[in-house]
Amino acid sequence: MKLYYDLHIHSCLSPCGDSDMTPNNIVNMSLLNELDVIAVSDHNSALNVAVTKSIGEKNRILVVPAIEVCSSEEVHLLCLFEEISAAESFSEMLYEHLPNVINKPDIFGLQQQMDEEDCVISEVSKLLINAVDLSIDDLVSCIDDYSGLIIPAHIDKNSYSIISNLGFIPPDYHFSCVEIKNPPYECDFRGNIITNSDAHYLYDINEKQHWIETEEKSVKAVISALRKYQEPIN
């Protein structure tokens, strides 16, 4: 089946995310844009994933548990998980590897965890946009323990991407998928190439344009499709 997607959306938990990026607003905008599957992928944290997934289930939107990790090389990696519990465990692990730098909301923005009514239930103290002290090697080595999939994020950007920071995509990592933000983008990567919004504002969320073919509408099916090369992913 064909699923229209946007697998890289920041909520108000990310300090760079707009305050309007609440779980309900994200799901409702995705509905307006006629999307089938989304992922809330905040910087180094999954604290708003479970609530967004719950809201999504009530509105026929499939929500894939996700985190955007900043490695020690300052490369952004989109991590997708089959289970919320795995994403939350990975999130807790990442928090321990963040530098002990306290967020300054007036400079970097608020880091808000919300409930199903879009009420703030906590504010994260450590600055989430910092790099963790884990390398790409470290993250690739441990992701299988969480049944996760790592996707180099926005490889067409000139900052915080694997190509801009390393100069190439090391084949030893055996990535099955990469993400671009602004197609078209020519690269010699042989695998799946997906287009996500990296939305920080509601109006950035993808409209019904990019799709993936899956066997069914489920998180496992979406991740399975991204693990193996196929045509088409648009």
VEXDREN-2710 file (C-alpha; in Angstrom, 1 decimal):
% VEXDREN-2710
k/r/px/py/pz
1/MET/0.0/0.0/0.0
2/LYS/1.1/3.6/-0.6
3/LEU/1.6/5.7/2.5
4/TYR/2.2/9.4/2.4
5/TYR/4.7/10.4/5.0
6/ASP/6.8/12.9/6.9
7/LEU/9.2/11.2/9.2
8/HIS/11.1/14.2/10.6
9/ILE/9.0/16.6/12.6
10/HIS/10.2/18.6/15.7
11/SER/7.8/19.2/18.5
12/CYS/8.0/22.0/21.1
13/LEU/10.4/19.7/23.1
14/SER/13.1/20.7/20.7
15/PRO/14.4/24.2/21.7
16/CYS/14.4/25.2/18.0
17/GLY/10.8/24.0/17.6
18/ASP/8.1/26.6/17.5
19/SER/5.8/26.7/20.6
20/ASP/2.9/25.9/18.3
21/MET/4.5/22.5/17.6
22/THR/2.3/20.7/20.2
23/PRO/1.3/17.0/19.8
24/ASN/-2.3/17.9/18.9
25/ASN/-1.3/20.6/16.4
26/ILE/1.2/18.3/14.7
27/VAL/-1.4/15.6/14.3
28/ASN/-4.1/18.0/13.1
29/MET/-1.8/19.6/10.6
30/SER/-0.8/16.2/9.3
31/LEU/-4.5/15.4/8.9
32/LEU/-5.0/18.6/7.0
33/ASN/-2.1/17.7/4.7
34/GLU/-3.6/14.2/4.2
35/LEU/-0.6/12.3/5.5
36/ASP/-0.7/8.7/6.6
37/VAL/2.4/8.3/8.7
38/ILE/4.6/10.8/10.6
39/ALA/7.4/10.8/13.1
40/VAL/8.1/13.3/15.9
41/SER/11.8/13.3/16.0
42/ASP/13.1/15.7/18.6
43/HIS/16.7/16.4/19.3
44/ASN/18.2/13.6/21.5
45/SER/14.9/12.9/23.2
46/ALA/11.6/10.9/22.8
47/LEU/9.6/12.5/25.6
48/ASN/6.8/13.7/23.3
49/VAL/6.6/10.5/21.2
50/ALA/4.2/8.5/23.3
51/VAL/1.6/11.3/23.6
52/THR/1.8/12.1/19.9
53/LYS/1.3/8.4/19.0
54/SER/-1.7/8.2/21.3
55/ILE/-3.3/11.3/19.6
56/GLY/-2.4/9.9/16.2
57/GLU/-4.1/6.6/16.9
58/LYS/-7.4/8.5/17.6
59/ASN/-7.1/10.3/14.3
60/ARG/-5.9/7.5/11.9
61/ILE/-2.4/8.9/11.8
62/LEU/0.4/6.4/12.2
63/VAL/3.2/7.7/14.4
64/VAL/6.6/6.1/14.2
65/PRO/8.7/6.5/17.4
66/ALA/11.8/8.6/16.4
67/ILE/14.7/10.7/17.7
68/GLU/17.1/12.9/15.9
69/VAL/20.5/12.3/17.4
70/CYS/23.5/14.6/17.2
71/SER/26.6/12.4/17.2
72/SER/30.0/13.5/18.6
73/GLU/31.0/14.4/15.1
74/GLU/28.0/16.8/15.1
75/VAL/26.2/14.7/12.4
76/HIS/22.5/14.5/12.7
77/LEU/21.0/11.0/12.5
78/LEU/17.3/10.1/12.3
79/CYS/16.6/7.1/14.4
80/LEU/13.4/5.2/14.0
81/PHE/12.1/2.5/16.4
82/GLU/9.5/-0.3/16.2
83/GLU/8.4/0.2/19.8
84/ILE/7.9/3.3/22.0
85/SER/9.6/1.6/24.9
86/ALA/12.8/1.1/22.9
87/ALA/12.7/4.8/21.8
88/GLU/12.3/5.9/25.4
89/SER/15.1/3.7/26.6
90/PHE/17.3/5.0/23.9
91/SER/16.3/8.5/24.9
92/GLU/17.2/7.9/28.5
93/MET/20.6/6.6/27.4
94/LEU/21.2/9.6/25.2
95/TYR/20.4/12.0/28.0
96/GLU/23.2/10.5/30.1
97/HIS/25.6/11.1/27.2
98/LEU/24.6/14.8/26.8
99/PRO/27.0/17.4/28.2
100/ASN/25.8/18.9/31.5
101/VAL/24.9/22.2/29.9
102/ILE/21.6/23.7/31.2
103/ASN/19.2/25.1/28.7
104/LYS/18.7/28.9/28.6
105/PRO/15.1/29.2/27.2
106/ASP/15.5/32.9/26.5
107/ILE/18.4/32.1/24.2
108/PHE/17.7/28.6/22.8
109/GLY/14.0/28.2/23.3
110/LEU/11.7/26.1/25.6
111/GLN/12.0/22.3/25.9
112/GLN/8.5/21.2/26.8
113/GLN/7.1/17.8/27.4
114/MET/3.3/17.8/26.9
115/ASP/0.2/15.6/27.7
116/GLU/-2.7/14.7/25.5
117/GLU/-4.4/18.1/26.2
118/ASP/-1.2/20.0/25.1
119/CYS/-0.5/21.0/28.7
120/VAL/3.1/21.3/29.8
121/ILE/4.0/18.5/32.2
122/SER/7.7/19.1/32.4
123/GLU/10.6/21.2/31.0
124/VAL/13.9/19.4/30.2
125/SER/16.8/21.0/31.9
126/LYS/19.8/19.9/29.8
127/LEU/20.2/21.6/26.4
128/LEU/19.0/18.9/24.0
129/ILE/20.6/20.3/20.8
130/ASN/24.1/19.6/21.9
131/ALA/26.1/16.6/20.6
132/VAL/26.2/13.5/22.7
133/ASP/29.5/12.0/23.5
134/LEU/28.8/9.0/21.2
135/SER/30.3/8.6/17.8
136/ILE/28.5/7.4/14.7
137/ASP/30.3/4.1/15.2
138/ASP/29.0/3.9/18.7
139/LEU/25.4/4.6/17.6
140/VAL/25.5/2.2/14.7
141/SER/26.9/-0.5/17.0
142/CYS/24.2/-0.1/19.6
143/ILE/21.1/0.6/17.6
144/ASP/20.3/-3.0/17.0
145/ASP/19.9/-3.5/20.8
146/TYR/16.9/-1.2/20.5
147/SER/15.5/-2.7/17.2
148/GLY/16.2/0.7/15.7
149/LEU/17.1/2.0/12.2
150/ILE/19.6/4.8/11.7
151/ILE/19.1/7.2/8.7
152/PRO/21.6/10.0/8.0
153/ALA/19.5/13.1/8.2
154/HIS/19.2/15.9/5.6
155/ILE/22.4/14.9/3.7
156/ASP/21.8/17.8/1.3
157/LYS/22.3/20.4/4.0
158/ASN/25.6/22.2/4.5
159/SER/25.7/21.8/8.2
160/TYR/25.1/18.9/10.6
161/SER/24.9/16.3/7.8
162/ILE/27.1/13.3/7.3
163/ILE/28.3/14.6/3.9
164/SER/29.0/18.2/5.0
165/ASN/30.9/17.0/8.1
166/LEU/32.6/13.8/6.9
167/GLY/32.7/14.5/3.2
168/PHE/31.0/11.2/2.2
169/ILE/28.8/8.4/3.4
170/PRO/31.2/5.7/4.8
171/PRO/30.1/2.3/3.2
172/ASP/31.1/0.4/6.3
173/TYR/28.0/1.7/8.1
174/HIS/25.8/-0.1/5.6
175/PHE/23.0/2.5/5.8
176/SER/19.9/1.3/3.9
177/CYS/18.4/4.7/3.7
178/VAL/19.3/8.4/3.7
179/GLU/17.2/11.6/4.1
180/ILE/17.1/14.7/1.9
181/LYS/15.3/17.9/2.7
182/ASN/15.2/19.8/-0.6
183/PRO/14.9/17.6/-3.6
184/PRO/16.1/17.1/-6.2
185/TYR/19.5/16.1/-4.9
186/GLU/22.0/14.0/-6.8
187/CYS/24.2/11.6/-4.9
188/ASP/25.7/8.2/-5.5
189/PHE/24.0/6.5/-2.6
190/ARG/22.6/3.1/-3.5
191/GLY/19.6/2.6/-1.3
192/ASN/16.4/4.3/-0.2
193/ILE/16.2/8.1/-0.3
194/ILE/13.4/9.7/1.6
195/THR/12.3/13.3/1.7
196/ASN/11.3/14.7/5.0
197/SER/10.5/18.3/6.1
198/ASP/12.6/18.6/9.2
199/ALA/9.7/20.8/10.3
200/HIS/10.2/23.3/13.1
201/TYR/6.9/25.1/12.3
202/LEU/3.5/23.8/11.5
203/TYR/3.6/25.2/8.0
204/ASP/6.8/23.2/7.2
205/ILE/5.1/19.8/7.6
206/ASN/5.0/17.9/4.3
207/GLU/1.9/17.9/2.3
208/LYS/0.6/14.8/0.5
209/GLN/3.5/14.4/-1.9
210/HIS/6.1/11.8/-0.8
211/TRP/5.1/8.2/-0.3
212/ILE/6.5/4.8/0.6
213/GLU/5.2/1.4/-0.5
214/THR/4.5/-0.9/2.5
215/GLU/2.8/-4.2/3.0
216/GLU/0.5/-2.7/5.7
217/LYS/-0.1/0.5/7.7
218/SER/2.1/-0.3/10.7
219/VAL/5.3/1.0/12.2
220/LYS/7.0/-2.3/11.6
221/ALA/6.1/-2.3/8.0
222/VAL/7.3/1.2/7.5
223/ILE/10.7/0.4/9.1
224/SER/10.9/-2.9/7.2
225/ALA/10.4/-1.0/3.9
226/LEU/13.2/1.4/4.7
227/ARG/15.6/-1.4/5.6
228/LYS/15.5/-2.9/2.1
229/TYR/16.0/-1.2/-1.2
230/GLN/12.8/-0.9/-3.2
231/GLU/11.1/1.1/-5.8
232/PRO/9.4/3.5/-5.5
233/ILE/10.1/5.7/-2.5
234/ASN/9.2/9.2/-3.6
END
